[in-house]
C-alpha cells in the first residue's frame, strides 16, 4: 500500500526543514497478501539427508496463489513438514491433508497416499506474516478447502466476461 505524503517546508533563520505528517514507518516488501488466499498445489517433494550429522526427512508442498505481484507473476509459497521420527510435521500434515481433502485421515492412512494426488489441488492457503533473517516474509499457516461459494478471482472474471457474450448471441 502506498500512502501519500504531506510535506510542509518551513524556513527559519536561513535553515530549511521538511516535516512529513503522514508516512509509513517501514516499507513492506512485495510479498503475498495476508489472509485467506486461493491457489493450487504445483509441487510436492521430499528431501532426506543429514544436517550436522543428524538425519532429517522433510516434505515440501509448493502452492501457487491466484494473487500476483506488481509484475503479474503469481506468488509461490512453500509449506514444509518435518517427517522424520518424532517430527511434529506428520501430525500437521495429517491436519492439513484432512482439511484440503475434506476427509478424516489417520497416521496409518499415510501409507496409502500417493503424493501425485495432491498436485493441481485447488485450496485456500491461510497466509501469515513472519519476521525472518530475510526480513518480513509470507508463510502458509494452514490450508482450507475451496468451498462452492468462493471462486478464484480469475474464474469469476472469466464467467463475467462470458455472460455478456451469451446475452448478445441470444438477442
C-alpha positions as CSV (number, residue, x, y, z in Angstrom):
1,X,0.0,0.0,0.0
2,X,1.4,3.4,-1.0
3,X,0.5,6.3,1.2
4,X,0.5,9.9,0.1
5,X,3.0,12.1,2.0
6,X,2.0,15.6,3.1
7,X,5.1,17.8,3.4
8,X,5.4,21.3,4.7
9,X,8.5,23.3,4.2
10,X,9.5,25.8,6.9
11,X,12.2,28.4,6.7
12,X,13.5,29.7,9.9
13,X,16.7,31.6,10.4
14,X,18.1,30.7,7.0
15,X,17.5,26.9,7.7
16,X,15.0,24.9,5.7
17,X,13.4,21.7,7.1
18,X,10.8,19.4,5.8
19,X,8.1,17.9,8.1
20,X,6.2,14.9,7.0
21,X,2.8,14.5,8.5
22,X,1.8,11.1,7.1
23,X,4.3,8.3,6.5
24,X,4.9,4.6,6.7
25,X,7.4,3.6,9.4
26,X,8.7,0.6,7.5
27,X,8.3,-0.2,3.8
28,X,6.7,-3.6,3.3
29,X,8.4,-5.8,0.8
30,X,6.4,-7.2,-2.1
31,X,5.1,-10.4,-0.6
32,X,1.9,-12.4,-0.8
33,X,-1.0,-10.7,0.9
34,X,-2.0,-11.8,4.4
35,X,-5.3,-13.7,4.9
36,X,-7.1,-16.5,3.0
37,X,-5.7,-16.7,-0.5
38,X,-6.9,-19.1,-3.3
39,X,-4.3,-21.1,-5.1
40,X,-3.3,-24.6,-6.1
41,X,-0.6,-27.1,-5.3
42,X,2.1,-27.1,-8.0
43,X,4.8,-29.3,-6.5
44,X,5.2,-31.9,-3.7
45,X,8.7,-33.1,-2.9
46,X,10.5,-35.0,-0.2
47,X,14.1,-34.4,0.9
48,X,16.2,-36.6,3.1
49,X,19.7,-36.2,4.3
50,X,21.8,-35.2,7.3
51,X,22.2,-31.8,8.9
52,X,25.1,-31.5,11.4
53,X,25.3,-35.3,11.5
54,X,21.6,-35.6,12.3
55,X,19.3,-37.3,9.8
56,X,16.3,-35.4,8.5
57,X,13.3,-36.0,6.3
58,X,11.3,-33.1,5.0
59,X,8.3,-32.8,2.7
60,X,7.6,-29.6,0.9
61,X,4.3,-28.5,-0.6
62,X,4.6,-25.6,-3.1
63,X,1.4,-23.5,-3.6
64,X,0.9,-21.0,-6.4
65,X,-1.5,-18.3,-5.3
66,X,-4.0,-16.7,-7.6
67,X,-2.8,-13.3,-6.4
68,X,0.0,-11.8,-8.4
69,X,2.9,-9.3,-7.8
70,X,3.3,-6.0,-9.5
71,X,4.9,-7.7,-12.5
72,X,1.9,-10.1,-12.9
73,X,3.7,-13.1,-11.6
74,X,1.8,-15.4,-9.2
75,X,3.1,-15.6,-5.6
76,X,4.5,-19.0,-4.7
77,X,4.8,-20.2,-1.1
78,X,6.2,-23.4,0.3
79,X,5.0,-25.2,3.4
80,X,7.5,-27.7,4.9
81,X,6.8,-30.6,7.2
82,X,9.4,-32.4,9.4
83,X,8.5,-36.0,8.5
84,X,11.4,-37.6,10.5
85,X,10.9,-39.8,13.5
86,X,9.5,-37.7,16.3
87,X,8.8,-34.8,13.9
88,X,5.7,-32.8,14.5
89,X,5.3,-32.4,10.8
90,X,3.5,-35.7,10.5
91,X,0.6,-34.5,12.7
92,X,0.5,-31.1,10.9
93,X,0.4,-32.8,7.5
94,X,-2.5,-35.1,8.6
95,X,-4.4,-32.0,9.8
96,X,-3.7,-30.1,6.6
97,X,-4.4,-33.0,4.3
98,X,-7.7,-33.7,6.1
99,X,-8.7,-30.0,5.7
100,X,-7.7,-29.8,2.0
101,X,-9.4,-33.1,1.0
102,X,-12.3,-32.6,3.5
103,X,-11.8,-36.0,4.9
104,X,-10.7,-37.6,8.2
105,X,-7.2,-39.0,7.9
106,X,-5.1,-41.0,10.4
107,X,-1.4,-41.8,10.5
108,X,-2.0,-45.3,9.1
109,X,-3.8,-43.8,6.1
110,X,-0.5,-42.1,5.2
111,X,0.9,-45.4,3.9
112,X,-1.6,-45.4,1.0
113,X,-1.2,-41.7,0.0
114,X,0.3,-41.0,-3.4
115,X,1.8,-37.5,-3.4
116,X,0.8,-37.1,-7.0
117,X,-2.9,-36.9,-5.9
118,X,-2.1,-33.5,-4.3
119,X,-0.8,-31.9,-7.5
120,X,-3.2,-29.3,-9.0
121,X,-5.4,-29.5,-5.9
122,X,-7.3,-26.2,-5.5
123,X,-7.3,-24.8,-2.0
124,X,-7.3,-21.8,0.2
125,X,-4.0,-21.0,1.9
126,X,-4.0,-19.1,5.2
127,X,-1.2,-16.7,4.6
128,X,0.5,-15.1,7.6
129,X,3.5,-12.7,8.0
130,X,6.6,-13.7,9.8
131,X,9.9,-12.0,10.6
132,X,13.0,-13.9,9.4
133,X,16.6,-13.3,8.7
134,X,15.4,-12.1,5.3
135,X,13.0,-9.6,6.8
136,X,9.2,-9.8,6.6
137,X,8.1,-12.9,4.7
138,X,4.8,-14.6,3.8
139,X,4.2,-18.1,5.2
140,X,1.4,-20.6,4.9
141,X,-0.2,-21.1,8.3
142,X,-2.6,-23.7,7.2
143,X,-4.9,-24.9,4.4
144,X,-8.7,-24.8,3.9
145,X,-10.7,-26.5,1.2
146,X,-12.2,-24.4,-1.6
147,X,-15.9,-24.1,-0.9
148,X,-18.5,-23.9,-3.6
149,X,-19.3,-20.3,-2.6
150,X,-15.8,-18.9,-3.0
151,X,-14.3,-19.0,-6.5
152,X,-10.8,-17.8,-7.5
153,X,-10.9,-14.2,-8.9
154,X,-9.7,-15.4,-12.3
155,X,-12.6,-17.8,-12.8
156,X,-15.1,-15.2,-11.6
157,X,-13.7,-12.7,-14.1
158,X,-13.9,-15.2,-17.0
159,X,-17.5,-16.0,-16.0
160,X,-18.5,-12.4,-16.0
161,X,-16.9,-11.8,-19.4
162,X,-18.7,-14.8,-20.9
163,X,-22.2,-13.7,-19.7
164,X,-22.5,-10.6,-22.0
165,X,-21.4,-12.7,-24.9
166,X,-24.1,-15.2,-24.2
167,X,-26.7,-12.5,-24.0
168,X,-25.7,-10.9,-27.3
169,X,-26.0,-14.3,-29.0
170,X,-29.5,-14.8,-27.6
171,X,-30.6,-11.4,-28.9
